[in-house]
Amino acid sequence: MNTDPATLPECHEGPEAAAHFDSEVRFLLSVPRPLIERRERAYRKKVDANPSRRGPKRKSAVVAE
């Protein structure tokens, strides 16, 4: 392991370090709503295509537009 102080990343300490960490984690874990909805639609389409699926079947959605 390289412990040379010249090559180590810059370390943050104190309350600003917690705020920085929190903002970075929120950024990494946040997923846009349209992406979640698109993934859910794809999952439902895949699940509904399975004819031997257990449990009650979903009714097909009819969009009247």
Contact map, one row per residue, 1 for C-alpha under 8 A:
11100000000000000000000000000000000000000000000000000000000000000
11110010000000000000000000000000000000000000000000000000000000000
11111011000000000000000000000000000000000000000000000000000000000
01111111000000000000000000000000000000000000000000000000000000000
00111111000000000000000000000000000000000000000000000000000000000
00011111000000000000000000000000000000000000000000000000000000000
01111111100000000000000000000000000000000000000000000000000000000
00111111110000000000000000000000000000000000000000000000000000000
00000011111000000000000000000000000000000000000000000000000000000
00000001111100000000000000000000000000000000000000000000000000000
00000000111110000000000000000000000000000000000000000000000000000
00000000011111011000000000000000000000000000000000000000000000000
00000000001111111000000000000000000000000000000000000000000000000
00000000000111111100000000000000000000000000000000000000000000000
00000000000011111110000000000000000000000000000000000000000000000
00000000000111111111000000000000000000000000000000000000000000000
00000000000111111111100000000000000000000000000000000000000000000
00000000000001111111110000000000000000000000000000000000000000000
00000000000000111111111000000000000000000000000000000000000000000
00000000000000011111111100000000000000000000000000000000000000000
00000000000000001111111110000000000000000000000000000000000000000
00000000000000000111111111000000000000000000000000000000000000000
00000000000000000011111111100000000000000000000000000000000000000
00000000000000000001111111110000000000000000000000000000000000000
00000000000000000000111111111000000000000000000000000000000000000
00000000000000000000011111111100000000000000000000000000000000000
00000000000000000000001111111100000000000000000000000000000000000
00000000000000000000000111111100000000000000000000000000000000000
00000000000000000000000011111110000000000000000000000000000000000
00000000000000000000000001111111000000000000000000000000000000000
00000000000000000000000000001111101100000000000000000000000000000
00000000000000000000000000000111111100000000000000000000000000000
00000000000000000000000000000011111110000000000000000000000000000
00000000000000000000000000000001111111000000000000000000000000000
00000000000000000000000000000011111111100000000000000000000000000
00000000000000000000000000000011111111110000000000000000000000000
00000000000000000000000000000000111111111000000000000000000000000
00000000000000000000000000000000011111111100000000000000000000000
00000000000000000000000000000000001111111110000000000000000000000
00000000000000000000000000000000000111111111000000000000000000000
00000000000000000000000000000000000011111111100000000000000000000
00000000000000000000000000000000000001111111110000000000000000000
00000000000000000000000000000000000000111111111000000000000000000
00000000000000000000000000000000000000011111111100000000000000000
00000000000000000000000000000000000000001111111110000000000000000
00000000000000000000000000000000000000000111111111000000000000000
00000000000000000000000000000000000000000011111111001000000000000
00000000000000000000000000000000000000000001111111101000110000000
00000000000000000000000000000000000000000000111111100000000000000
00000000000000000000000000000000000000000000011111111000000000000
00000000000000000000000000000000000000000000000111111000000000000
00000000000000000000000000000000000000000000000001111100000000000
00000000000000000000000000000000000000000000001101111110100000000
00000000000000000000000000000000000000000000000000011111000000000
00000000000000000000000000000000000000000000000000001111100000000
00000000000000000000000000000000000000000000000000000111110000000
00000000000000000000000000000000000000000000000100001011111000000
00000000000000000000000000000000000000000000000100000001111100000
00000000000000000000000000000000000000000000000000000000111110000
00000000000000000000000000000000000000000000000000000000011111000
00000000000000000000000000000000000000000000000000000000001111100
00000000000000000000000000000000000000000000000000000000000111110
00000000000000000000000000000000000000000000000000000000000011111
00000000000000000000000000000000000000000000000000000000000001111
00000000000000000000000000000000000000000000000000000000000000111
